[in-house]
Amino acid sequence: MPAQQPTLDGTLPTPAPDYHTWCDQVRPAFVEAARTGQRFTTYEIARENDLPEPPCARADWGNFTQSLVRDGLLEHCGFDRSLRPTGEHSAVSVWRGTRAAQAGRAA
């Protein structure tokens, strides 16, 4: 294994957690958000809770959110185009907790 490159201040960078460790770190914030019944985006929850970035930001946020849907915690409730104004007009998914999550039966 090659030696790790130190940062400009001489310290070694903190290694990124693997996907499953990262999921364990961020899941409680999403469980709490789901219990409120309020609509939210993953970006809002990550920002409000100062959550770490995943190992692969392009794929892991979507994979994680879909796992919460499969677990019965979240449901998709629309898109918000105003949150990401791009030339491609991409939309940001909006989520809310399921009734089971709001009642504390899903976590």
SVG drawing of the C-alpha trace seen along z (x, -y; Angstrom):
<svg xmlns="http://www.w3.org/2000/svg" viewBox="-50 -28 55 30">
<polyline fill="none" stroke="black" stroke-width="0.4" points="0.0,0.0 1.5,-3.4 2.1,-6.0 -0.6,-8.5 0.1,-12.1 0.0,-14.6 -2.0,-17.8 -0.4,-21.2 -0.3,-21.7 1.5,-18.4 -1.3,-16.4 -2.7,-13.3 -6.2,-13.5 -8.9,-11.7 -9.8,-8.5 -13.3,-8.5 -15.5,-5.9 -16.8,-2.9 -20.4,-3.1 -21.9,-1.0 -20.2,-3.0 -21.3,-6.3 -24.9,-5.0 -24.8,-4.2 -23.5,-7.8 -26.2,-9.6 -29.2,-7.4 -30.3,-8.9 -30.7,-12.3 -33.0,-11.0 -35.0,-8.9 -35.6,-12.0 -36.6,-14.0 -39.0,-11.3 -40.7,-11.3 -41.6,-15.0 -43.8,-14.4 -42.4,-17.5 -41.2,-17.6 -37.4,-17.7 -34.5,-17.1 -31.5,-15.0 -29.4,-18.2 -31.4,-20.0 -31.0,-17.2 -27.3,-16.9 -26.7,-20.7 -28.9,-21.1 -27.1,-18.2 -23.6,-18.8 -23.5,-15.3 -20.3,-14.0 -20.1,-13.4 -20.3,-9.7 -17.4,-7.8 -18.9,-8.2 -21.1,-11.4 -22.4,-10.8 -24.1,-7.5 -24.3,-7.0 -26.8,-9.7 -29.3,-8.2 -28.5,-4.6 -28.9,-5.6 -32.2,-7.4 -33.6,-4.4 -32.6,-2.1 -34.7,-4.3 -37.7,-3.9 -37.2,-0.1 -37.2,-0.1 -40.5,-1.9 -39.1,-5.0 -39.5,-7.5 -41.8,-8.2 -41.2,-10.3 -43.6,-13.3 -42.4,-15.4 -39.7,-17.4 -38.4,-20.9 -36.8,-22.5 -36.0,-25.7 -33.4,-24.1 -31.0,-23.3 -31.3,-25.7 -29.2,-24.2 -29.0,-24.5 -30.3,-20.9 -33.3,-21.8 -32.6,-18.9 -35.0,-18.4 -34.3,-17.6 -36.4,-14.9 -38.5,-15.8 -39.2,-13.3 -41.3,-12.9 -41.6,-10.2 -44.2,-7.4 -47.1,-7.2 -45.2,-4.3 -42.1,-6.5 -44.2,-9.3 -45.8,-6.9 -42.4,-5.5 -43.1,-2.1 -40.3,-2.4 -36.7,-3.2"/>
</svg>
